[in-house]
Amino acid sequence: MKLQRLLPLAILATTSVLAAPSSLFEDAQQVVLGGAEAKFKGIANQYLSEAKQAILKGKKELQTWYHDGKEFIKQNNLLYELVRHPAFSSYSLRVTEPKLCDSAVKQMSGYLDVADDKHLFFWFFESRTAPADAPLILWLNGGPGCSSSTGLLFELGPCSIAEEGRNVTYNPHSWTNNANIIFLDQPVNVGFSYADGSTTVNSSPVAGKDVYAFLELFLKRYPKYSTQPFHIAAESYGGTYAPNFASVIHKANKELKLRPDDSLKHINLDSVILGNGQTDPYIQYASIPDYVCEGPYAVYDPESPQCQSMRTKVPTCQRLVKSCYNFNSKFACLPAILYCNSQLMGPIVQSGRNPYDARRPCDRSKDGDLCYKQMTWIENWLNDPKVKTTLGVDPEREFASCNMEVNQAFVANGDGAHNSAALLPDLVNDGVRLLVYAGNADMMCNFIGNERWLDALETKFSEEFRKTKGVPWVTLSGGNVAGKVRSAGSNSFTAGNVTFVEVYEAGHMVPYDQPEAALDLINRWIMDVPLSVQDVAAEAASIPPL
């Protein structure tokens, strides 16, 4: 695996509809698992229910029609509801309603179509508990170039990949226990997302515009999810994506306040959540020698040639990254990525350990390029044509957990050397909360660097945050000390405005390594209750007796 490929991850004619159920999806969403002969051309028809086949019979490709006030479309021999928005004429949503993974909750999946050439796949799950009152979370994995299906099927989704990809199992620690969650594959050509022709996206700001349009269309069609708090949660290179996307949403909200438009939704952006993210490379690259040489799971002796050599490379790496910050061009940023990845991340790969979990060895011949064989299992399950048809995906489209061509395009544009943390102060100062959590066994985006950049972040809570010391984070259900927490702006009765959590015994993917603790963390954060019982106890102790 090359070092620079390291993952930190038109109006159509309408016609009348055939007799159909009151909801076109309600009785038409079960997959035909048997070997019945296909009634129509195309692989998809082998796996469509008889109800859907009846609805589509006689319809032409890309034909649209109305039923019960909703617009539908036939595309790739699949049935979708078509959602348009007057303010986003070049965007539309194609939506179907699967019953996979967790059939007990309402689901939507499909595509955001952008100007007829970009198509972003999404999969939405309602909360298992009180969905009308639950917050909405947008989950993003990183790469760049890696599918958010990793988070769905390997970490925090309602089901977990199992049996080498032949099955999925119920996840009792899913973040959907108390939240409505959208898993989005972006940019184009990631996961099930695709482009027509040579269209590509190679920068986080450009991707952010598409994400904002997606949210506006989604919330226009499903307004009940627009009334509760909205959170962007992201992991790894998502630490670069999320600040950019949140900034786009925040600016759009302010613009909407100045120029009201009844067709647009104010998105209730409540917080940005970054898990083992790559956000401020100037600080984070410099932390690598400290982590791999002196961290809790050091892989090199502090006096070893590797450690001595890595420390000498930090000044050059930081000089190059600083140039990227100053000039903001790929000609300044690409050299920084190439140098810092090869000289500082290179030794991580060469250590023989799992870069995402220093506690574990990695045999890529057995574990795969990303050191987790479950990545292949995910590909096996999602490439089952029955699954793809149910999700509204062309069964001939191939799924891959990570697309290295997308990865390389972002690298070549220097995207990962930009300072995404610089976008956060405006949000934080305007009341958008910020949670940064990091598993302490991750070498790729280690907890030391994540805590340092948060310490350096200049907001109205900076002085308070820098004075804080880490206190134990104890899970409510198990009573286990799961890590340390620092928080500012909490007033002892909230989870805080700027909060950092070091998660013990967890690698890059915290919800995978510590599912119970991760669920405790996200539940308390979205409910805005303290992560440390010590804060509450101290406040209670200060109240005099009656």
C-alpha positions in Angstrom: 0.0 0.0 0.0 1.5 3.3 -1.1 2.2 5.7 1.7 0.3 8.6 0.1 -2.8 6.3 0.0 -3.0 6.1 3.8 -6.5 6.5 5.1 -6.7 8.9 8.1 -11.4 7.3 4.6 -35.1 17.6 -16.7 -38.9 17.6 -16.4 -40.1 14.3 -17.7 -43.5 13.5 -19.1 -46.0 12.1 -16.6 -48.5 9.4 -17.1 -51.2 7.6 -15.0 -50.2 4.9 -12.6 -51.3 1.2 -12.6 -53.4 0.0 -9.7 -51.0 0.0 -6.7 -51.0 0.0 -2.9 -51.8 3.3 -1.2 -48.1 3.5 -0.4 -46.1 2.3 -3.4 -43.4 1.0 -1.0 -45.6 -0.3 1.8 -46.4 -3.6 0.2 -43.6 -3.7 -2.3 -40.4 -3.9 -0.3 -39.8 -7.5 0.4 -37.1 -9.1 -1.6 -37.9 -12.3 -3.6 -35.3 -14.7 -2.3 -36.3 -17.6 -4.5 -35.2 -18.4 -8.0 -38.3 -17.4 -9.8 -37.8 -16.7 -13.5 -37.5 -13.0 -14.2 -40.6 -11.5 -15.8 -38.8 -8.5 -17.3 -35.3 -7.7 -18.6 -32.6 -6.7 -16.2 -31.0 -8.3 -13.2 -33.1 -6.1 -10.8 -36.3 -7.8 -11.8 -35.1 -11.1 -10.4 -35.2 -9.6 -7.0 -38.1 -7.2 -7.1 -41.3 -8.1 -5.3 -44.3 -8.9 -7.5 -46.0 -5.7 -6.3 -43.1 -3.6 -7.6 -42.9 -5.5 -10.8 -46.6 -4.8 -11.3 -46.1 -1.1 -10.7 -43.2 -0.9 -13.1 -44.8 -3.0 -15.9 -45.2 -1.0 -19.1 -43.2 2.0 -17.7 -40.3 3.2 -19.8 -36.8 4.0 -18.4 -36.8 7.4 -16.6 -40.6 7.7 -17.0 -42.2 9.6 -14.1 -45.8 9.6 -12.8 -47.8 10.7 -9.8 -49.6 8.6 -7.2 -51.3 10.1 -4.0 -49.6 13.4 -4.6 -46.1 12.0 -4.8 -43.9 11.7 -7.9 -42.3 8.4 -8.9 -39.7 7.4 -11.4 -38.5 4.2 -13.0 -34.7 4.1 -13.3 -32.4 1.1 -13.9 -35.6 -1.1 -13.7 -36.0 0.1 -10.1 -38.8 2.0 -8.4 -38.2 5.3 -6.6 -40.1 8.2 -5.2 -38.7 11.4 -6.9 -38.2 14.4 -4.7 -37.5 17.9 -6.1 -36.9 21.3 -4.6 -37.6 24.7 -6.1 -34.5 26.2 -4.7 -32.2 23.4 -6.0 -33.2 22.9 -9.6 -30.1 20.9 -10.4 -30.7 18.5 -7.5 -33.3 15.7 -6.9 -33.7 12.7 -4.6 -34.6 9.2 -5.6 -35.9 7.3 -2.6 -37.0 3.8 -1.8 -37.9 2.2 1.5 -35.9 -1.0 2.3 -36.4 -3.4 5.2 -32.8 -4.6 5.8 -30.5 -4.5 8.8 -33.2 -3.5 11.3 -36.7 -4.2 9.9 -38.3 -2.9 13.0 -37.5 0.8 12.1 -38.5 3.0 9.2 -35.8 3.3 6.6 -35.1 5.2 3.4 -32.3 4.8 0.9 -31.4 6.0 -2.5 -29.6 8.8 -4.3 -29.1 12.5 -4.4 -28.8 13.2 -8.1 -26.7 16.3 -9.0 -27.1 17.9 -12.4 -27.6 14.5 -14.0 -24.0 13.5 -13.6 -23.3 13.0 -9.8 -25.2 10.5 -7.7 -24.7 10.3 -3.9 -26.0 7.2 -2.1 -27.6 7.4 1.4 -29.2 5.1 3.9 -31.4 6.5 6.7 -32.6 4.7 9.8 -35.2 6.1 12.3 -34.4 6.0 15.9 -35.5 2.8 17.7 -36.9 5.1 20.5 -39.3 8.1 19.9 -38.1 9.0 16.4 -40.3 12.1 16.3 -38.4 13.5 19.2 -35.0 12.1 18.5 -32.2 14.2 17.0 -30.9 13.7 13.5 -27.3 12.7 12.9 -25.4 12.7 9.6 -22.6 10.1 9.8 -19.5 10.4 7.6 -16.6 8.1 7.3 -13.3 9.3 5.9 -10.5 8.1 3.6 -10.9 10.3 1.7 -12.7 7.8 -0.5 -14.2 5.4 2.0 -17.9 4.5 2.4 -20.0 5.4 5.4 -21.2 1.8 5.2 -18.1 1.1 7.4 -19.7 3.1 10.2 -23.0 1.5 9.5 -22.0 -2.2 9.4 -18.8 -2.2 11.4 -19.3 0.4 14.1 -22.5 2.1 15.1 -25.3 1.1 12.8 -28.3 -1.0 13.7 -26.8 -4.2 12.4 -23.3 -5.6 12.3 -21.6 -7.5 9.5 -21.2 -11.2 10.3 -20.4 -14.6 8.9 -17.8 -13.4 6.4 -20.5 -11.2 4.8 -23.2 -13.8 4.4 -25.3 -12.2 7.1 -25.8 -9.2 9.5 -26.7 -9.4 13.2 -28.6 -7.0 15.5 -26.4 -4.4 17.1 -27.7 -3.6 20.6 -25.3 -0.7 21.0 -26.4 1.1 17.8 -26.4 4.9 17.9 -29.9 4.6 16.4 -31.1 3.5 19.8 -31.8 7.2 20.5 -31.1 9.0 17.2 -32.3 9.2 13.6 -29.2 8.6 11.5 -28.3 9.2 7.8 -25.3 7.3 6.4 -24.0 9.2 3.3 -21.5 7.9 0.8 -19.6 11.0 -0.5 -18.0 12.3 -2.6 -19.1 10.7 -5.9 -17.6 7.3 -6.7 -17.4 6.3 -3.0 -19.3 3.2 -2.0 -22.5 3.1 -4.0 -22.2 6.7 -5.1 -21.3 7.2 -8.7 -20.7 9.7 -11.5 -21.6 9.7 -15.1 -18.6 10.2 -17.4 -15.5 11.8 -15.9 -17.1 13.9 -13.2 -15.1 14.0 -10.0 -14.9 15.9 -6.7 -11.5 16.4 -5.1 -12.0 18.9 -2.3 -14.0 19.1 0.9 -15.6 22.6 0.3 -17.1 21.4 -3.0 -18.4 18.3 -1.4 -20.0 20.4 1.3 -22.3 22.2 -1.2 -23.8 18.9 -2.3 -24.3 17.8 1.3 -26.2 21.0 2.1 -28.5 20.4 -0.9 -29.1 16.8 0.1 -30.2 17.9 3.6 -32.5 20.6 2.2 -34.2 18.0 -0.1 -34.4 15.3 2.6 -35.9 17.6 5.2 -38.4 19.1 2.7 -39.7 15.6 2.0 -39.5 14.5 5.6 -40.1 17.6 7.6 -40.7 15.8 10.9 -36.9 15.3 11.2 -36.2 19.0 10.8 -37.6 20.1 14.1 -35.0 18.4 16.4 -31.3 19.2 16.8 -29.0 18.2 13.9 -25.5 16.8 14.4 -22.7 16.1 12.0 -20.6 13.2 13.2 -17.5 12.1 11.3 -14.5 9.9 11.7 -10.9 9.9 10.4 -10.7 12.1 7.3 -14.2 13.1 8.3 -12.4 15.4 10.6 -11.6 17.4 7.5 -15.0 16.9 5.9 -17.2 17.8 8.9 -15.9 21.3 9.7 -16.3 22.2 6.0 -19.8 20.8 5.8 -20.9 22.4 9.0 -19.5 25.7 7.9 -21.5 25.5 4.7 -24.7 24.8 6.7 -24.0 27.5 9.2 -23.4 30.1 6.6 -26.6 29.0 4.8 -28.6 29.3 8.0 -27.3 32.9 8.6 -28.1 33.8 5.0 -31.6 32.4 5.4 -32.1 34.5 8.5 -31.2 37.6 6.5 -33.2 36.7 3.4 -36.1 34.4 4.5 -37.2 31.8 2.0 -40.2 29.6 3.0 -39.0 26.9 0.6 -35.8 26.4 2.7 -35.4 24.7 6.1 -33.3 26.2 8.8 -31.1 23.3 9.7 -30.9 23.1 13.5 -27.1 22.6 13.6 -26.4 21.7 17.2 -23.0 20.2 17.2 -20.0 18.9 15.3 -18.7 15.5 16.5 -15.2 14.4 15.4 -13.9 10.9 16.2 -10.2 10.2 15.7 -10.2 12.9 13.1 -7.6 14.5 10.9 -8.4 18.2 11.4 -5.3 20.3 12.0 -2.4 18.6 10.3 0.2 21.1 11.5 -0.3 20.0 15.1 -1.4 16.4 14.4 1.6 15.4 12.2 3.9 16.7 14.9 2.3 14.5 17.5 3.1 11.3 15.7 6.7 10.8 17.1 5.3 11.5 20.6 2.6 8.9 20.3 4.5 6.1 18.6 7.6 6.6 20.8 6.1 7.5 24.2 2.4 7.0 24.0 0.4 4.4 26.0 1.0 1.8 23.2 4.4 2.9 22.0 5.7 0.8 19.1 9.3 2.2 19.1 11.8 2.8 21.9 12.2 6.5 22.5 15.9 6.3 21.9 15.6 4.1 18.8 16.8 5.3 15.4 13.2 5.4 14.2 12.2 7.9 16.9 15.3 10.0 16.5 14.7 10.2 12.7 11.0 11.0 13.0 11.7 13.8 15.4 14.1 15.4 12.9 11.4 15.3 10.2 8.8 17.3 12.2 10.2 20.8 11.5 10.2 20.3 7.7 6.8 18.8 7.8 5.4 21.7 9.8 7.1 24.2 7.5 5.4 22.6 4.5 2.0 22.4 6.2 2.3 26.1 7.3 3.0 27.0 3.7 -0.2 25.2 2.7 -2.1 27.1 5.4 -0.7 30.5 4.2 -1.1 30.0 0.4 -4.1 27.7 0.3 -3.1 26.1 -3.1 -2.5 22.6 -4.2 1.0 23.6 -5.2 1.8 24.4 -1.6 -0.3 21.7 0.0 0.6 18.6 -2.1 4.3 18.7 -1.1 3.2 18.8 2.6 1.1 15.7 2.3 3.7 13.7 0.4 6.5 14.6 2.7 4.6 14.3 6.0 2.9 11.0 5.0 6.1 9.4 3.9 8.4 10.6 6.7 6.0 10.5 9.7 3.3 8.1 8.8 5.6 5.7 6.9 7.2 4.4 10.1 3.7 3.6 11.5 3.0 1.3 8.5 6.5 -0.2 8.7 6.0 -1.1 12.4 4.1 -4.2 11.5 1.3 -3.1 13.8 -2.3 -2.2 12.9 -2.0 1.5 12.2 -5.5 2.0 13.5 -4.9 0.0 16.7 -1.4 -0.2 18.0 -2.3 -3.1 20.3 -2.8 -5.4 17.3 -0.5 -6.8 14.7 -1.5 -6.6 11.0 -0.9 -9.3 8.4 -2.3 -7.7 5.3 -2.2 -11.0 3.4 -4.9 -12.2 5.9 -6.4 -9.0 7.3 -6.5 -6.9 4.0 -5.0 -3.6 3.2 -6.9 -1.9 6.0 -6.0 -4.5 8.6 -9.7 -5.5 9.2 -11.0 -8.5 7.3 -14.5 -7.2 8.1 -14.0 -4.6 5.3 -14.1 -7.5 2.8 -17.2 -8.9 4.6 -19.0 -5.6 4.1 -18.2 -5.7 0.4 -19.5 -9.3 0.1 -22.8 -8.4 1.7 -23.4 -5.2 -0.1 -22.5 -6.8 -3.5 -25.3 -9.3 -3.1 -27.7 -8.3 -5.9 -30.7 -9.0 -3.6 -29.3 -6.4 -1.1 -28.5 -3.9 -3.8 -32.0 -4.2 -5.4 -33.6 -3.7 -2.0 -31.5 -0.6 -1.4 -32.4 1.0 -4.8 -29.0 0.3 -6.2 -28.4 -0.9 -9.7 -27.4 -4.6 -9.1 -24.7 -4.3 -11.7 -23.0 -1.6 -9.7 -20.0 -2.8 -7.7 -19.4 -1.7 -4.1 -16.0 -1.2 -2.7 -15.3 -0.1 0.9 -12.7 2.4 -0.3 -12.0 4.0 -3.7 -8.3 4.7 -4.0 -8.8 6.8 -7.1 -10.9 9.2 -5.1 -8.3 9.1 -2.4 -5.5 10.0 -4.9 -7.6 12.8 -6.4 -7.9 14.4 -2.9 -4.2 13.9 -2.2 -3.2 15.4 -5.6 -5.3 18.5 -4.8 -3.6 18.8 -1.4 -7.0 18.7 0.4 -5.7 16.9 3.5 -3.1 19.5 4.4 -5.6 22.3 4.9 -6.5 23.5 8.3 -10.1 22.5 8.8 -10.0 23.5 12.4 -9.9 27.1 11.3 -13.5 26.8 10.3 -14.7 25.9 13.7 -14.3 29.0 15.9 -17.1 30.9 14.0 -19.4 27.9 14.6 -18.5 27.4 18.3 -18.7 31.2 19.0 -22.2 31.1 17.5 -23.3 28.3 19.8 -22.6 25.2 17.8 -21.1 22.7 20.3 -17.9 20.7 19.5 -17.1 17.2 20.7 -13.7 15.7 19.8 -13.2 12.1 21.0 -10.3 9.8 20.3 -9.4 6.2 21.1 -6.0 6.1 22.7 -4.7 3.1 20.7 -5.0 4.8 17.3 -1.7 5.7 15.6 -3.2 7.3 12.5 -5.1 10.2 14.2 -3.8 9.8 17.7 -5.5 11.2 20.8 -2.4 13.4 21.7 -2.6 15.4 18.5 -6.4 15.7 18.7 -6.2 17.1 22.2 -3.4 19.5 21.3 -5.3 21.1 18.4 -8.4 21.5 20.5 -6.2 23.2 23.2 -4.9 25.5 20.5 -8.3 26.4 19.0 -9.2 30.0 19.7 -12.8 30.4 20.8 -14.6 32.2 23.5 -14.2 29.0 25.6 -10.5 28.7 25.0 -9.3 30.1 28.3 -11.7 28.0 30.3 -10.9 24.8 28.3 -7.1 25.2 28.7 -7.5 25.4 32.5 -9.4 22.1 32.6 -7.9 18.8 33.7 -9.0 15.4 32.5 -11.5 13.8 34.8 -12.9 10.2 34.7 -15.6 9.5 32.3 -17.8 6.7 33.8 -20.4 5.0 31.8 -23.9 5.2 33.2 -25.0 1.6 32.4 -21.9 -0.3 33.4 -20.2 2.1 35.8 -16.9 1.6 34.0 -14.2 4.2 33.7 -14.2 4.5 29.9 -11.8 7.4 29.5 -11.0 11.0 30.5 -13.1 14.1 29.7 -12.3 17.8 29.5 -15.1 20.3 28.9 -15.7 24.0 28.8 -19.0 25.9 28.8 -20.7 23.1 30.6 -21.7 24.9 33.8 -21.7 21.3 35.3 -25.2 20.6 34.0 -24.5 20.1 30.3 -22.1 18.2 28.2 -20.2 21.4 27.3 -19.6 23.6 24.3 -16.1 22.4 23.7 -15.4 18.9 24.9 -12.5 16.4 24.5 -12.8 12.7 25.4 -9.9 10.3 25.5 -11.4 6.8 25.1 -9.5 4.0 26.8 -8.6 0.8 25.1 -10.0 1.9 21.7 -8.4 2.4 18.4 -9.4 4.5 15.3 -12.9 3.1 15.3 -14.1 3.7 18.8 -17.7 2.3 18.4 -16.2 -1.0 17.2 -13.7 -1.3 20.0 -15.8 0.1 22.8 -19.5 -0.2 21.7 -21.1 0.3 25.1 -18.9 3.2 26.0 -19.4 4.9 22.6 -23.2 4.6 22.9 -23.0 6.1 26.4 -20.9 9.0 25.0 -23.2 9.8 22.1 -26.4 9.5 24.2 -25.1 11.9 26.8 -23.8 14.3 24.2 -27.0 14.5 22.1 -29.0 14.8 25.3 -26.6 17.5 26.5 -26.0 16.0 29.9 -22.5 15.9 31.7 -20.0 13.3 30.7 -18.5 13.4 34.1 -20.4 12.8 37.3 -17.7 14.7 39.2 -19.0 17.9 37.7 -22.5 17.3 38.9 -21.3 16.2 42.3 -19.1 19.3 42.8 -22.0 21.6 41.9 -24.3 19.7 44.3 -21.7 20.0 47.1 -21.6 23.8 46.7 -25.3 24.1 47.6 -25.8 24.7 51.3 -28.2 22.5 53.3 -31.7 23.7 53.9 
